[in-house]
Each structure stands twice: as C-alpha cells, then as structure tokens.
Amino acid sequence: MKARIIALGNEAAGDDGAAILAARQLEGEFTVTIAGRPGARLLELLDPLEPLEPPADSGPTILVDVTRSGRSPGTIVSLPLASIAEAAIASAQMSSHGFGPSETLRLGAALGRPLPPGRFVGVEGWRFEIGQPLSPPLAAALDDLVAAIRSAAADSNSGSSACTKAASSES
C-alpha cells in the first residue's frame, strides 16, 4: 500500500511553500497531491474514491502543511489526523490558511465523514510574504520535514503519539 501525501500551501508566499517543496521530493516514492489552499475541498482530497468509506487497500494519508502555532520556526510536529480536528476547538488556528485542515476535518466529522488512516505533519513557519523565498529556519528544516513525512507514512497505522522536533538550526 502506497501512502498518499497531500501537501497544502502557496509556493509564492515564503514559508507557506515548505510543505509543497518537501512533498515534491517524495514524488515517485508516494502518491503526491499538491493541493494548494483547498479549504473545505480538502474533504474530497482526503477520500477521492468513496466519500463514505475509505478503500480497504488504500495506504495511509499524510497531510502536510505549514503551521502558525507560536513554536520556533522550523519546528516539526506530527499528529494523528483525528488530533488536528480536535485542535480546531482547543486552540488558535494551527494552519497558515484561513480555513485550514483542522477546521476542514471538524466539518467532515460534523457531516459524518470518516477520516482515512494517517497523520498530519506540519512545520512551523515564520515569513509568509508573497514573492519571498523560504526563511533560513524553514530552508534548514526542509530535510527534517521530508524525513518526518517518511516516518509518518511508516508509523501512521501504529497510532503513535504526537511528536514535536525543533529544527537543528534556527535564526
């Protein structure tokens, strides 16, 4: 079973493109969807084949995004998909988007849509200006983000607990 990677973000907006850049490095190894900023359309991307029941032979889904949670730029977080749905109620917005994955998964739960097996992998962003490149902390964390996505794909069916890793170099 091949994991599905769904990358969110905007490559033209500084750090907001980090998830997309990381996912592109994994094309061929996984099924990669570059989703941009899908909003509620993320529900369709999470289960494009059968909206009411994920296919039995499908691999895990790894949702990748840049976060704004107040952590140090470049910090990587990995959570079960169900945990980010709960984050929409328990805390401030976790995504760099207006209607992000937490809010979308909450909407899906309210509509009775099951989550596919999988994880959310995020990296804390810093700069989000249009036309800017990745900030130094995000550029330094890109290899760690790719490794975290691979790890999440391998561990997603084990129900592992949340983990957070600070990038090795911050500015």
C-alpha positions, 0 to 999 in steps of 0.5 A: 500500500502506497501512502498518499501525501497531500501537501497544502500551501502557496509556493509564492508566499515564503514559508507557506511553500515548505510543505509543497517543496518537501512533498515534491521530493517524495514524488515517485516514492508516494502518491503526491497531491499538491493541493494548494489552499483547498479549504473545505475541498480538502474533504474530497482530497482526503477520500477521492474514491468513496466519500463514505468509506475509505478503500480497504487497500488504500495506504495511509494519508499524510497531510502536510502543511505549514503551521502558525502555532507560536513554536520556533520556526522550523519546528516539526510536529506530527499528529494523528489526523483525528488530533488536528480536528480536535485542535480546531476547538482547543486552540488558535488556528494551527494552519497558515490558511484561513480555513485550514485542515483542522477546521476542514476535518471538524466539518467532515466529522460534523457531516459524518465523514470518516477520516482515512488512516494517517497523520498530519505533519506540519512545520512551523513557519515564520515569513509568509510574504508573497514573492519571498523565498523560504526563511533560513529556519524553514530552508534548514528544516526542509530535510527534517520535514521530508524525513518526518513525512517518511516516518509518518507514512511508516508509523501512521497505522501504529497510532503513535503519539504526537511528536514535536522536533525543533529544527537543528538550526534556527535564526 
